[in-house]
Amino acid sequence: MRIEEAILFLEDFKTKHKSKKALRNYDSFLSVLNDLKNRNLSTEDLLSIETELSTLKIKENTQDVKVFGKKLRIFIAFVKKKLSLVTEGQYMGIGLALCLSLGMSLGMTFGNVFGKTNGMILGMNIGMGIGMAAGIAIGSFKDAEAKNKGLVLKTKP
């Protein structure tokens, strides 16, 4: 299935549904397809994306929101892997999770010096705050860098 065909099908099908979750899935799929359509893709990449769209059979079983959401996640994962793209805010989430856990563990370690109970709690809170700030800073920097390089896949309308 060609990208343009899929866009037309989803836009037509979107007008027939009222469910918020289904509309969110259709909008997300349309956003990804429009982003791919606007990129300068090689014929090999374009062919593999169209083959994946055909394999997913997005015209079948579109009534079931869960099945369609699963097809959307599979397609996004395929596109990210094939084209080496990242989704919006991906580095922010990774940086926040890693730095928050690292900050908390280091805070507990250094807080132990100031006392068993209160020092550990104080160190954990300070470590989490510092870790969260560092994670947001690093993640934002990496997300901005990916956006400048054109490596961000738009999944939100």
C-alpha positions as a Markdown table, in Angstrom:
| # | Residue | x | y | z |
|---|---|---|---|---|
| 1 | Met | 0.0 | 0.0 | 0.0 |
| 2 | Arg | 1.4 | 3.4 | -1.0 |
| 3 | Ile | 1.7 | 6.1 | 1.6 |
| 4 | Glu | -0.8 | 8.4 | -0.2 |
| 5 | Glu | -3.4 | 5.6 | -0.3 |
| 6 | Ala | -3.0 | 5.0 | 3.4 |
| 7 | Ile | -3.4 | 8.7 | 4.1 |
| 8 | Leu | -6.6 | 8.9 | 2.0 |
| 9 | Phe | -8.0 | 5.8 | 3.6 |
| 10 | Leu | -7.3 | 7.0 | 7.2 |
| 11 | Glu | -8.7 | 10.5 | 6.5 |
| 12 | Asp | -11.9 | 9.0 | 5.1 |
| 13 | Phe | -12.2 | 6.5 | 7.9 |
| 14 | Lys | -11.5 | 9.1 | 10.5 |
| 15 | Thr | -14.6 | 11.0 | 9.6 |
| 16 | Lys | -16.7 | 7.9 | 10.4 |
| 17 | His | -15.5 | 7.5 | 14.0 |
| 18 | Lys | -16.4 | 9.4 | 17.2 |
| 19 | Ser | -14.3 | 7.5 | 19.8 |
| 20 | Lys | -11.6 | 9.8 | 21.2 |
| 21 | Lys | -9.1 | 6.9 | 21.5 |
| 22 | Ala | -9.7 | 5.8 | 17.9 |
| 23 | Leu | -9.4 | 9.4 | 16.6 |
| 24 | Arg | -6.1 | 9.9 | 18.6 |
| 25 | Asn | -4.8 | 6.7 | 16.9 |
| 26 | Tyr | -5.9 | 7.8 | 13.4 |
| 27 | Asp | -4.4 | 11.3 | 14.0 |
| 28 | Ser | -1.1 | 9.7 | 15.2 |
| 29 | Phe | -0.9 | 7.4 | 12.2 |
| 30 | Leu | -1.7 | 10.3 | 9.8 |
| 31 | Ser | 0.9 | 12.4 | 11.4 |
| 32 | Val | 3.6 | 9.7 | 10.9 |
| 33 | Leu | 2.5 | 9.1 | 7.3 |
| 34 | Asn | 2.5 | 12.8 | 6.5 |
| 35 | Asp | 6.0 | 13.2 | 8.1 |
| 36 | Leu | 7.3 | 10.3 | 5.9 |
| 37 | Lys | 5.6 | 11.7 | 2.8 |
| 38 | Asn | 7.4 | 15.0 | 3.3 |
| 39 | Arg | 10.9 | 13.4 | 3.8 |
| 40 | Asn | 13.3 | 12.8 | 1.0 |
| 41 | Leu | 13.3 | 9.0 | 1.2 |
| 42 | Ser | 15.3 | 6.7 | -1.0 |
| 43 | Thr | 13.4 | 4.3 | -3.2 |
| 44 | Glu | 14.6 | 1.4 | -1.1 |
| 45 | Asp | 13.3 | 3.0 | 2.1 |
| 46 | Leu | 10.0 | 4.0 | 0.5 |
| 47 | Leu | 9.5 | 0.5 | -0.9 |
| 48 | Ser | 10.2 | -1.1 | 2.5 |
| 49 | Ile | 7.8 | 1.3 | 4.2 |
| 50 | Glu | 5.1 | 0.6 | 1.6 |
| 51 | Thr | 5.7 | -3.2 | 2.0 |
| 52 | Glu | 5.3 | -2.8 | 5.8 |
| 53 | Leu | 2.1 | -0.9 | 5.3 |
| 54 | Ser | 0.8 | -3.8 | 3.1 |
| 55 | Thr | 1.9 | -6.3 | 5.7 |
| 56 | Leu | 0.1 | -4.6 | 8.5 |
| 57 | Lys | -3.1 | -4.6 | 6.5 |
| 58 | Ile | -4.4 | -1.3 | 8.0 |
| 59 | Lys | -7.7 | -1.6 | 6.0 |
| 60 | Glu | -8.6 | -4.8 | 7.9 |
| 61 | Asn | -10.0 | -4.8 | 11.4 |
| 62 | Thr | -9.9 | -1.0 | 11.8 |
| 63 | Gln | -13.0 | -1.1 | 14.0 |
| 64 | Asp | -11.1 | -2.5 | 16.9 |
| 65 | Val | -9.2 | 0.3 | 18.6 |
| 66 | Lys | -6.7 | -2.0 | 20.4 |
| 67 | Val | -5.7 | -3.8 | 17.2 |
| 68 | Phe | -5.3 | -0.6 | 15.3 |
| 69 | Gly | -3.2 | 0.9 | 18.1 |
| 70 | Lys | -1.0 | -2.2 | 18.0 |
| 71 | Lys | -0.6 | -1.8 | 14.3 |
| 72 | Leu | 0.4 | 1.9 | 14.9 |
| 73 | Arg | 3.0 | 0.9 | 17.5 |
| 74 | Ile | 4.4 | -1.8 | 15.2 |
| 75 | Phe | 4.6 | 0.7 | 12.3 |
| 76 | Ile | 6.3 | 3.4 | 14.4 |
| 77 | Ala | 8.9 | 0.9 | 15.7 |
| 78 | Phe | 9.6 | -0.3 | 12.2 |
| 79 | Val | 10.1 | 3.2 | 10.8 |
| 80 | Lys | 12.3 | 4.3 | 13.8 |
| 81 | Lys | 14.5 | 1.2 | 13.2 |
| 82 | Lys | 14.6 | 1.4 | 9.4 |
| 83 | Leu | 15.3 | 5.2 | 9.1 |
| 84 | Ser | 17.2 | 5.6 | 12.4 |
| 85 | Leu | 14.6 | 8.1 | 13.7 |
| 86 | Val | 13.5 | 9.0 | 17.3 |
| 87 | Thr | 10.1 | 10.1 | 18.5 |
| 88 | Glu | 9.5 | 13.5 | 20.1 |
| 89 | Gly | 10.7 | 13.6 | 23.7 |
| 90 | Gln | 12.4 | 10.2 | 23.5 |
| 91 | Tyr | 15.8 | 11.4 | 24.8 |
| 92 | Met | 14.0 | 13.5 | 27.5 |
| 93 | Gly | 12.3 | 10.3 | 28.9 |
| 94 | Ile | 15.5 | 8.3 | 28.8 |
| 95 | Gly | 17.6 | 11.1 | 30.4 |
| 96 | Leu | 15.1 | 11.7 | 33.1 |
| 97 | Ala | 14.8 | 8.1 | 34.0 |
| 98 | Leu | 18.5 | 7.4 | 34.1 |
| 99 | Cys | 19.6 | 10.6 | 35.9 |
| 100 | Leu | 16.7 | 10.4 | 38.4 |
| 101 | Ser | 17.7 | 6.9 | 39.5 |
| 102 | Leu | 21.4 | 7.8 | 39.4 |
| 103 | Gly | 20.8 | 10.9 | 41.4 |
| 104 | Met | 18.7 | 9.1 | 44.0 |
| 105 | Ser | 21.3 | 6.4 | 44.5 |
| 106 | Leu | 24.2 | 8.8 | 44.8 |
| 107 | Gly | 22.1 | 11.0 | 47.1 |
| 108 | Met | 21.4 | 8.1 | 49.4 |
| 109 | Thr | 25.2 | 7.2 | 49.4 |
| 110 | Phe | 26.3 | 10.8 | 50.2 |
| 111 | Gly | 23.3 | 11.3 | 52.6 |
| 112 | Asn | 24.4 | 8.3 | 54.7 |
| 113 | Val | 27.4 | 10.4 | 55.8 |
| 114 | Phe | 25.2 | 12.9 | 57.5 |
| 115 | Gly | 23.2 | 10.3 | 59.5 |
| 116 | Lys | 21.4 | 7.0 | 59.0 |
| 117 | Thr | 17.8 | 8.2 | 58.8 |
| 118 | Asn | 17.5 | 11.9 | 58.2 |
| 119 | Gly | 20.7 | 12.1 | 56.2 |
| 120 | Met | 19.7 | 9.4 | 53.9 |
| 121 | Ile | 16.2 | 11.0 | 53.3 |
| 122 | Leu | 17.8 | 14.4 | 52.8 |
| 123 | Gly | 20.4 | 13.0 | 50.4 |
| 124 | Met | 17.8 | 11.1 | 48.5 |
| 125 | Asn | 15.6 | 14.1 | 48.0 |
| 126 | Ile | 18.5 | 16.4 | 47.0 |
| 127 | Gly | 19.9 | 13.7 | 44.7 |
| 128 | Met | 16.5 | 13.2 | 43.0 |
| 129 | Gly | 16.2 | 16.9 | 42.5 |
| 130 | Ile | 19.7 | 17.2 | 41.0 |
| 131 | Gly | 19.2 | 14.1 | 38.9 |
| 132 | Met | 15.9 | 15.3 | 37.6 |
| 133 | Ala | 17.4 | 18.7 | 36.6 |
| 134 | Ala | 20.4 | 17.0 | 34.9 |
| 135 | Gly | 18.1 | 14.5 | 33.1 |
| 136 | Ile | 15.9 | 17.3 | 31.8 |
| 137 | Ala | 18.9 | 19.3 | 30.6 |
| 138 | Ile | 20.6 | 16.4 | 28.9 |
| 139 | Gly | 17.4 | 15.1 | 27.4 |
| 140 | Ser | 16.4 | 18.5 | 26.1 |
| 141 | Phe | 19.8 | 19.0 | 24.6 |
| 142 | Lys | 19.7 | 15.6 | 22.8 |
| 143 | Asp | 16.1 | 16.2 | 21.6 |
| 144 | Ala | 17.0 | 19.6 | 20.2 |
| 145 | Glu | 20.1 | 18.1 | 18.5 |
| 146 | Ala | 18.0 | 15.3 | 16.9 |
| 147 | Lys | 15.4 | 17.9 | 15.7 |
| 148 | Asn | 18.1 | 20.0 | 14.1 |
| 149 | Lys | 19.4 | 17.0 | 12.3 |
| 150 | Gly | 15.9 | 16.1 | 11.1 |
| 151 | Leu | 15.8 | 12.8 | 12.9 |
| 152 | Val | 12.6 | 13.3 | 14.8 |
| 153 | Leu | 9.5 | 11.4 | 13.7 |
| 154 | Lys | 6.3 | 13.3 | 14.3 |
| 155 | Thr | 3.8 | 11.1 | 16.0 |
| 156 | Lys | 1.5 | 13.9 | 17.3 |
| 157 | Pro | -0.7 | 16.0 | 15.2 |
